[in-house]
Amino acid sequence: IGSDTCSRNSTQLLEKQALRSQVIRGIQNLVSLEDADQDTVTGWIGSVVSAAQTPNELSEEGITSLLDTVETVIRSSTQSKVSPAVLGSVLRSLDASVQAKSSKHRALLRRLQSTGESDRAHTARHLEVSSASLNSTLARTEEILALYRSVVSDSVLPGQKAVTVVLPQFRVSVQTLSLIDTSTVA
């Protein structure tokens, strides 16, 4: 009975992942077709965040599509005057991608620790692939965060309060500093 339940749960998860990937691809297609005005980009952000709200339902394909979509949304926001606070909410999707990848990697680590000697080599190979995939996702995430910082820094004035986003997987703070010390100007 236990294996039947696990099998059913695995099948259900794969179905959910496939549906979630399909939703993300749909959003990605929508983003590529529509003009980027403030309301549209804000809508895209809401859709992307909703699509990524359950990290364990993100497949490898879904994560890749999600990263591509988040990057496109951030790039599109430069033309649409979306506020940094609204734009920052799309980073929750990025966080979900990293969380999903990390969870899958940790599960493989646990499996490696609990496997017998005969399965250890096979699991270790899977772990190597998972490590490379995780590193790739982290590198891509860093690139997207750099893009976000660049876009937001263009909209933050010197002396304005920093725009900060704190999420479980990362933290971003963007502030533009003044080149002159205004405290001595009288």
Residue pairs with C-beta under 8 A, 6 or more apart in sequence:
13 56
13 57
14 59
16 54
16 57
17 57
17 58
17 59
17 62
18 59
20 51
20 54
20 57
20 58
20 59
20 62
21 58
21 59
21 61
21 62
21 65
23 51
24 48
24 51
24 52
24 62
24 65
24 66
24 69
25 65
27 44
27 47
27 48
27 51
27 69
28 65
28 68
28 69
28 72
30 44
30 47
31 44
31 69
31 72
31 73
31 76
32 72
34 40
34 44
36 76
36 77
36 79
36 80
37 80
38 80
38 81
38 82
40 80
41 73
41 76
41 77
41 80
41 82
42 82
42 86
44 69
44 73
44 76
45 73
45 82
45 86
45 87
45 89
45 90
48 66
48 69
48 70
48 73
48 90
48 93
49 89
49 90
49 92
49 93
51 66
51 93
52 58
52 66
52 92
52 93
52 96
52 97
53 96
54 96
55 96
55 97
55 99
55 100
55 103
56 100
56 103
58 66
58 96
58 97
58 100
60 133
63 97
63 100
63 101
63 137
66 93
66 96
66 97
67 94
67 97
67 137
67 140
67 141
67 144
69 93
70 90
70 91
70 93
70 94
70 97
70 144
71 143
71 144
71 147
73 90
74 87
74 90
74 144
74 147
74 148
74 151
75 147
75 151
77 87
77 151
78 151
78 154
83 155
84 152
84 155
84 156
84 163
84 174
85 163
87 148
87 151
87 152
88 148
88 152
88 163
88 165
88 172
91 145
91 148
91 165
91 167
91 170
91 172
92 167
94 141
94 144
94 145
94 169
94 170
95 167
95 168
95 169
95 170
97 137
97 141
98 137
98 138
98 141
98 169
98 170
99 168
99 169
101 133
101 134
101 137
101 138
102 134
102 169
104 130
105 127
105 130
105 131
105 134
108 123
108 126
108 127
108 130
109 127
111 123
112 120
112 123
112 124
112 127
115 123
141 170
145 170
145 172
148 172
148 174
149 172
149 174
152 163
152 174
153 174
153 176
156 162
156 163
156 174
156 175
156 176
157 176
158 176
158 177
158 178
158 179
159 176
159 177
159 178
159 182
160 175
160 176
161 175
162 173
162 174
162 175
163 173
163 174
163 175
164 171
164 172
164 173
164 174
165 171
165 172
165 173
